[in-house]
Amino acid sequence: MTGPVVRRLLSHGERDTLDVVQFVDTVSASPTVRLDLNNESPWATAGVDFSPPPLKYAWSGTLLTDGERPSAAAYGNRRLGLSLELIAGSQDAAADAMQALWRELNRPTNVLKYQPEGATNPVFFRTLRSMDNAVQDYPGTGAGVLRTVSVEIAAEPFAVGLRETLSQVTVSNDSSEGAALNANPFFETNATSWSPSSGTFVRSTAQFHQGVASGLLTPDGVNTHPAVGSELVPGIAGVSFRARGWVRCAVARSIQFGFNWYNASSGYISESVTTEALAANTWTFLDFSAVAPSLTALTQIKVVLPGVAPSSNLLYLDEAQISQVGTPPGMCFDLAGSAIKGDVETPLFLSFVAGDVLVTGRRQSAIAVRRRGTPSSMPMVVQAETMSLDTDATLQFDSAMSGSGPYNAVRISFASAGLNRRLYGTTYPAAPSVDARGTYRVFARVRKSVGGDVMTMRLTGTYNGANFNGDAVTLPSGTDPRWVDLGLLPYPVGYDPVTDGYSNSPLPVTGTALSLYAARTSGSGTIDIDALLLVPADDRYCQVQWSGISGPTAFVLDSGATAVYGAGASGELAPTDLMQLSGLPPMVTPGQASRIVFARDVGTTSSGGDDKTGSTRITPYYWPRYLHVRPVSS
């Protein structure tokens, strides 16, 4: 025997470590090994060819211009090459080893784990049934067997890394709400970050408004003004802050709800509170805003039972959060580019707490992603009360509408019932921006006063005096608040070169002045208009109709399979209605920040309509995808 095979075989047993080349059962940190191809007993791997997959193009062009443009591109399946060596003590042992290999290659799907010697992390190839092999025997080995096998294995385009689970996020259903500044609004696992006085404060499962727990304040019955407050969070003098939460008391009584203000040295300045009367054993939603006084650097949300309260005055608190007015809206969450590992884009899986989306009548949600430029700078929400009033429009306060202050909605009386302009705004966004570019699906949040009235609404965009009208949409029946789909809005209108010639420098896009037209064709009622929501629809946008069957603890948006399923507490599949998914679920790109927009209820059938006080807990996760092997950090 001569050549590289002999030299490779002579090295058997001389190395302290080996490359990992194994067929395994799952993509996991500790999978079960089905067949080890490089343990030298009896298989050794002399070489591998894990070249990246081919990138396939569809080109378009004509002879009227130079060059061609790719109209589409996608990676094709790859072929993995293995050069294997088999050393067995007998023909029977060799036959057993070959049979084990054939069985692994013949599986309809399989997983090949690869971790080069010295690499920190493995990758996994999802393989397909393959039988493109060359077998070479070397005679003259006596009772033993020396054999080389060249294998080509069909596989999906990308190697994948281990699952990356990101932190659970809570997405507010209030389009006007900024991110919660306090760390623990929901008390789902503990009551940390909250401090009581004149009593005790603990996590309790006896009562809860959302999830499975709330915070419980028990007065000591001796000292005055039992209270509980969050940790101190950054505050800014002269800026408005908003406190929101659900409270429930075992007895009917008054409470105080609001803020404490502190200077940079944590010295107390003053308080801003509202006094609210609570009915016994009834969850009550509180929403209070105040301007931070001079010298404010820190603030906290608090709840107080004035006077000496008996220990029987149990006070429950849930979904209690403080936010800065005018900061980025709810109905979305952001992912940093550094949070996404891998070489190429990958499906983003989303696990929803089932109880947060399950309701009688079945909710329908819109889910979209923006993953270019600075996603947090994209246009998203226009509050109706910030627009200019037109025909039969008046400012109102409606507790079912988002926003704070004396007015948070606009009411249309329809004294003139035709399709008239009711609201109009200035150019939005106000300044040209590269992050305005895109096509958006626009929803208007409205509530009718008479459910059976027939009303229509239309969105109009105005560019330099020219109007571009959407279709007139009939509002759904009922008096519940609803997000109504008004159609697509492009930024800009017309041809978009994207960049300035050959410079590769993106051109900023001018916004548009938005107007709402509405008509009442029958009936006598009014409508309240809350806000406009712009959902990006030019990348990955989908809508999901959730199951109405209780039982699952989670609903999983499987973006890899473009499907939705129910899961139990241990991750097992749980029975559901057929959950319809239309469109394309989200993907994320390594190194690129992303904003995930989630509008919880854009349908017309859910009981109660769209509830601004709700929120949805979502756990994002993904598997990074690689063209070859995995770097240590990403």
Buried (B, 14 or more C-beta within 10 A) or exposed (E): EEEEBEEBBEEEEEEEEBBBBBBBEEBEEEBEBBBBBBBBEBBBBBEBEBEBBEEEEEEEEEEEEEEEEEEEEEBEEBBBBBBBBBBBEEEEBBEEBBEBBEEBBEBEEBBBBBBBEEBEBBBBBBBBEBEEBEEEEEEEEEEEBBBBBBBBBBBBBBBBBBEBEBEEBBBBBBBBBBBBBBEBBBBBEEBEBBBBBBBBBBBBEEBBBBBEBBBBBBBBBEEBBBBBBBBBBEBBBEBBBBBBBBBBBBBEBEBBBBBBBBBEEEEEBEBBBBEBEBEEEEBBBBBBBBBBBEBBBBBBBBBBBBEBBBEEBBBBBBBBBBBBBEEBBBBBBBBEBEBBBBBBBBBBBBBBBBBBBBBEEBBBBBBBBBBBBEBBBBBBBBBBBBBEBBBBBEEBBBEBBBBBEEBBBBBBBBEEBEBBBBBBBEBBBEEEBBBBBBBBBBBBBBBBBBEEBEBBBBBBBBBEEEEBEBEBBEBBBBBBBBBBBBBBBBBBEEEEEEEEEEEEEBBEBBBBBBBBBBBBEEBEBBBBBBBBBBBBBBBBBBBBBBBBBEEBBBBBBBBEEBEBBBBBEEEEEBEBEEBEBEBBBBBBBBEBBBBBBBBBBBBBBBEBBBBBBBBBBBBBEBBBBBBEBBEEEB
